[in-house]
Amino acid sequence: MKILFAIVSVFLSGALSAQVISHGDFQMVVPFLQQEDFKGAFEKTNQLLTTTKNDSSDVRGIVTYMNIFSAAGMVTLDQMTFEDFQTNANKYIGHRLVMPAHPCIDSTALGYNTLKFVMHNGLLKGMTTTANKSKSTILCFEYFVYAEPVNPSQLLGRTVRCGGILESVEINPNKSKIWISRLHIRNAFARPMGKK
């Protein structure tokens, strides 16, 4: 009986530890993205997300975003269709996403891979425009509706990480590769990184 208990304990502890994405797991994806190996990043993030459905950590939110971002990159390289991208991204509607941190810039400035705040229909929203390294394609426009009031003047010039709940995904209706997707995020947060 003790042997059976020990075997079950080892099995359960292994199964439970596989339920959460570790920082090390997340770090294994980063080189794929740095090299713009979008297919490799997509496959690795897909594997991690499939084995950790009950994980609600920030790390899982980061990996979920990496999955959507890498799928958009695959579209630019003709490794995935717009329709397959939409199907993949739609799986994560209602899930938490955590984006990479970006410099916060003035709303009148132009910039890729930056955060700015804009008024839209009387509502303050955050917006990021994420692109590939050459800035030839916008992979994701990301729009954030914040759960709490945000003061953009306190964030200007700082590096800020945003995230929240994925509400909807749009693909470029023309299916051109100038831009791939729009992600709409609700219950969002804007978290400054480091000290000002």
GUBAPA-920925 format. One line per field, with one value per residue (C-alpha): residue number from 0; residue in one letter; x, z, y. Coordinates in steps of 0.001 Angstrom, whole numbers. Each point is the difference from the previous one (the first is absolute). Example, Ala and Ser with C-alpha at 12.3 -4.5 7.8 and 13.67 -1.06 7.14 Angstrom:
2
num: c(0 / 1)
residuo: c(A / S)
xx: c(12300 / 1370)
zz: c(7800 / -660)
yy: c(-4500 / 3440)
END
This chain:
196
num: c(0 / 1 / 2 / 3 / 4 / 5 / 6 / 7 / 8 / 9 / 10 / 11 / 12 / 13 / 14 / 15 / 16 / 17 / 18 / 19 / 20 / 21 / 22 / 23 / 24 / 25 / 26 / 27 / 28 / 29 / 30 / 31 / 32 / 33 / 34 / 35 / 36 / 37 / 38 / 39 / 40 / 41 / 42 / 43 / 44 / 45 / 46 / 47 / 48 / 49 / 50 / 51 / 52 / 53 / 54 / 55 / 56 / 57 / 58 / 59 / 60 / 61 / 62 / 63 / 64 / 65 / 66 / 67 / 68 / 69 / 70 / 71 / 72 / 73 / 74 / 75 / 76 / 77 / 78 / 79 / 80 / 81 / 82 / 83 / 84 / 85 / 86 / 87 / 88 / 89 / 90 / 91 / 92 / 93 / 94 / 95 / 96 / 97 / 98 / 99 / 100 / 101 / 102 / 103 / 104 / 105 / 106 / 107 / 108 / 109 / 110 / 111 / 112 / 113 / 114 / 115 / 116 / 117 / 118 / 119 / 120 / 121 / 122 / 123 / 124 / 125 / 126 / 127 / 128 / 129 / 130 / 131 / 132 / 133 / 134 / 135 / 136 / 137 / 138 / 139 / 140 / 141 / 142 / 143 / 144 / 145 / 146 / 147 / 148 / 149 / 150 / 151 / 152 / 153 / 154 / 155 / 156 / 157 / 158 / 159 / 160 / 161 / 162 / 163 / 164 / 165 / 166 / 167 / 168 / 169 / 170 / 171 / 172 / 173 / 174 / 175 / 176 / 177 / 178 / 179 / 180 / 181 / 182 / 183 / 184 / 185 / 186 / 187 / 188 / 189 / 190 / 191 / 192 / 193 / 194 / 195)
residuo: c(M / K / I / L / F / A / I / V / S / V / F / L / S / G / A / L / S / A / Q / V / I / S / H / G / D / F / Q / M / V / V / P / F / L / Q / Q / E / D / F / K / G / A / F / E / K / T / N / Q / L / L / T / T / T / K / N / D / S / S / D / V / R / G / I / V / T / Y / M / N / I / F / S / A / A / G / M / V / T / L / D / Q / M / T / F / E / D / F / Q / T / N / A / N / K / Y / I / G / H / R / L / V / M / P / A / H / P / C / I / D / S / T / A / L / G / Y / N / T / L / K / F / V / M / H / N / G / L / L / K / G / M / T / T / T / A / N / K / S / K / S / T / I / L / C / F / E / Y / F / V / Y / A / E / P / V / N / P / S / Q / L / L / G / R / T / V / R / C / G / G / I / L / E / S / V / E / I / N / P / N / K / S / K / I / W / I / S / R / L / H / I / R / N / A / F / A / R / P / M / G / K / K)
xx: c(0 / 2867 / 1522 / -3311 / -346 / 3552 / -622 / -3265 / 1697 / 2826 / -2475 / -2228 / 2886 / 1322 / -3450 / -601 / 3354 / -807 / -3152 / 1853 / 2274 / 3312 / 2224 / 2472 / -2676 / -740 / 3729 / 270 / -2377 / 1882 / 2835 / -2561 / -1560 / 3364 / 870 / -3516 / -402 / -3735 / -815 / 2369 / -1450 / -3541 / 674 / 1702 / -2682 / -2731 / 1615 / 249 / -3572 / -1449 / 1555 / -885 / -3668 / -615 / 2884 / -1145 / 3445 / 1538 / 2517 / -2825 / -1448 / 3366 / 258 / -3577 / 905 / 3199 / -2154 / -2278 / 2933 / 1971 / -3088 / -287 / 3667 / -693 / -2699 / 2590 / 2229 / -2838 / 335 / -3588 / -3131 / -1965 / -2877 / 2215 / 1412 / -3536 / -974 / 3113 / -346 / -3723 / 831 / 1364 / -2976 / -873 / 3576 / 2556 / 2758 / 3128 / 1897 / 3688 / 937 / 279 / 1116 / -2962 / 41 / -2086 / -3217 / 1134 / 3249 / 399 / 1643 / 13 / 228 / -1081 / -3011 / -2041 / -3328 / -2787 / -3560 / -2521 / -3739 / 642 / 1931 / 3730 / 1599 / 3523 / 1363 / 3088 / 1149 / 2234 / 2038 / 2636 / 3671 / 135 / -3247 / -1333 / -3092 / -2145 / -754 / -2471 / -1762 / -937 / -2746 / -413 / -3070 / 1216 / -1738 / 1285 / 589 / 3423 / 1963 / 2089 / 2164 / 1337 / 1028 / 1548 / 3648 / -271 / -25 / -3486 / -1409 / -3678 / -2324 / -3550 / -2736 / -127 / -3444 / 183 / 2347 / -245 / 2027 / 851 / -3124 / 2100 / 2372 / 2963 / 3085 / 359 / -1721 / -1266 / -2239 / -1715 / -285 / -2573 / 774 / -2423 / 579 / 3491 / 2858 / 2995 / 2903 / 3126 / 3221 / 2794 / 292 / -540)
zz: c(0 / 814 / -3419 / -1714 / 2032 / -927 / -3704 / 57 / 1894 / -2533 / -2903 / 1522 / 915 / -3566 / -1435 / 2283 / -777 / -3708 / 580 / 249 / -2533 / 1663 / -636 / -1561 / -2408 / -1031 / -458 / -2446 / -2382 / -28 / -2368 / -2599 / 65 / -21 / -3193 / -1374 / -184 / 362 / -793 / 2705 / 2518 / -960 / 379 / 3397 / 1376 / -1296 / 1851 / 3235 / -224 / -736 / 3136 / 2389 / -473 / 3734 / 377 / 475 / 641 / -1709 / -1622 / -1692 / -1119 / -1532 / -1759 / -1298 / -1494 / -1479 / -1656 / -1651 / -962 / -1531 / -1914 / -1476 / -957 / -1709 / -2086 / -1281 / -1091 / -1647 / 2671 / 1188 / -1645 / 1372 / 693 / 1974 / 1904 / 893 / 1127 / 2168 / 1558 / 654 / 2300 / 2440 / 114 / 3679 / 1018 / 1650 / -2206 / 1262 / -2631 / -90 / 1633 / -2371 / 352 / 550 / -2503 / -596 / -1912 / -2861 / -552 / -2464 / 1170 / -350 / 3045 / 2226 / 2190 / -373 / 1376 / -2269 / 475 / -1913 / 309 / 3207 / 1554 / 771 / -1556 / -153 / -3368 / -1089 / -3522 / -68 / -3105 / -1319 / 309 / -3388 / 799 / -3386 / 1498 / 3009 / 1651 / 2574 / 791 / 3665 / 1598 / 3780 / 1965 / 3571 / 3067 / 2151 / -936 / -1555 / 14 / -3202 / 1179 / 2800 / -2537 / -2789 / -505 / 2056 / -1109 / 599 / -162 / -919 / 93 / 694 / -1357 / -3750 / -1093 / -3781 / -2923 / -3451 / -3047 / -2848 / -2201 / -3132 / 1028 / -948 / 2130 / 881 / 3245 / 1212 / 3041 / 2555 / 3561 / 2300 / 3709 / 2852 / 3759 / -944 / 2181 / -688 / 2248 / -33 / 107 / 2246 / 1582 / -1780)
yy: c(0 / 2380 / -643 / 743 / 3223 / 1033 / -654 / 1962 / 2854 / 223 / -102 / 2685 / 2299 / -269 / 627 / 2975 / 1572 / -271 / 2078 / 3329 / 1676 / 789 / 2995 / -2443 / -1253 / 3580 / 734 / -2932 / 1815 / 3316 / -1074 / -1099 / 3473 / 1773 / -1893 / 535 / -3777 / 480 / -3623 / -1279 / 2481 / -965 / -3721 / 429 / 2328 / -2291 / -2909 / 2017 / 1293 / -3433 / -1493 / 2859 / 827 / 662 / 2462 / 3619 / 1501 / 3016 / -2356 / -1924 / 3354 / 891 / -3369 / 354 / 3375 / -1495 / -2662 / 2569 / 2242 / -2885 / -1181 / 3518 / -242 / -3319 / 1700 / 2495 / -2898 / -1975 / -2704 / 534 / 1389 / 2939 / -2406 / -2387 / 2968 / 1102 / -3514 / -263 / 3466 / -446 / -2945 / 2563 / 2370 / 358 / -893 / 2246 / 1409 / 1735 / 1947 / 890 / 3284 / 2968 / 3623 / 2327 / 2860 / 3113 / -658 / 2257 / -1917 / -2831 / -3167 / -3733 / -2225 / 2882 / 802 / 3149 / 1184 / 1230 / 1219 / -2090 / 683 / 1945 / -2892 / -6 / -3068 / -1294 / -1040 / -1864 / -697 / -3076 / -709 / -2348 / 987 / 1717 / 1848 / -1068 / -1650 / 828 / -3318 / 1314 / 3227 / -362 / 2097 / 105 / 1073 / 374 / -1397 / 2894 / 3657 / 559 / 3264 / 0 / 2916 / -2223 / -2646 / 2124 / -856 / -3169 / -3604 / -1400 / -3519 / -322 / -2945 / -1044 / -2241 / -615 / 1163 / -303 / -551 / 1557 / -939 / 2343 / -226 / 613 / -2793 / 2138 / -395 / 3678 / -906 / -3364 / 434 / 2190 / -1280 / 1604 / -360 / 788 / 210 / 1105 / 1161 / 2248 / -984 / 2213 / -1987 / 1207 / 3426 / 3305)
END
